[in-house]
Amino acid sequence: MIRGAGQGNALTNAALEAALRSLQANAQRIEGASAEIAALDAQPSGSPAFTEVLQAGVRQADQAARTSEVLPLDMLAGKVGDFHEVAATLKQSELMFKFSLEVRNKLIEAYRETMRMTV
C-alpha cells in the first residue's frame, strides 16, 4: 500500500518531517525532565534507589525518542522497508513520553502536597 513512501512521495515526506520535528521537541522535554531529576537527586533523600529507578526510566524514554528520530530518516533513505515499523515506533515513543510526563506531574503534585503540610 505504501511501498513508494521512501521514494519521494511529498505528502509522506512532509508527514515524516513533521513527526521528526515533534520527536525532537519531545526529546528536549525529556532532557529537561532528566535535569530536574538530577536536581532532585542532589538534595538529601531517604531513598536513593527511587531516584535511580526514576533516572533509568527517563533514560529509557530518552533512548526510545532517539531511536524514533533515526527511524524516519532511515526510511527516507530506503534502509527501512516497512512503514508500519516506523509508525509503531513513533507511537511507542509518543506514549512513553506522555507516560513520563504524567509521572513527572504526579511527582511534582506530591511534592507540592508535602510542602503544604504543617509540621
Stockholm file with secondary structure:
# STOCKHOLM 1.0

chainA/1-119         MIRGAGQGNALTNAALEAALRSLQANAQRIEGASAEIAALDAQPSGSPAFTEVLQAGVRQADQAARTSEVLPLDMLAGKVGDFHEVAATLKQSELMFKFSLEVRNKLIEAYRETMRMTV
#=GR chainA/1-119 SS CCGGGGTTCHHHHHHHHHHHHHHHHHHHHHHHHHHHHHHHHHSCCSCHHHHHHHHHHHHHHHHHHHHHHHHHHHHHHTSCCCHHHHHHHHHHHHHHHHHHHHHHHHHHHHHHHHHHSCC
#=GC SS_cons         CCGGGGTTCHHHHHHHHHHHHHHHHHHHHHHHHHHHHHHHHHSCCSCHHHHHHHHHHHHHHHHHHHHHHHHHHHHHHTSCCCHHHHHHHHHHHHHHHHHHHHHHHHHHHHHHHHHHSCC
//
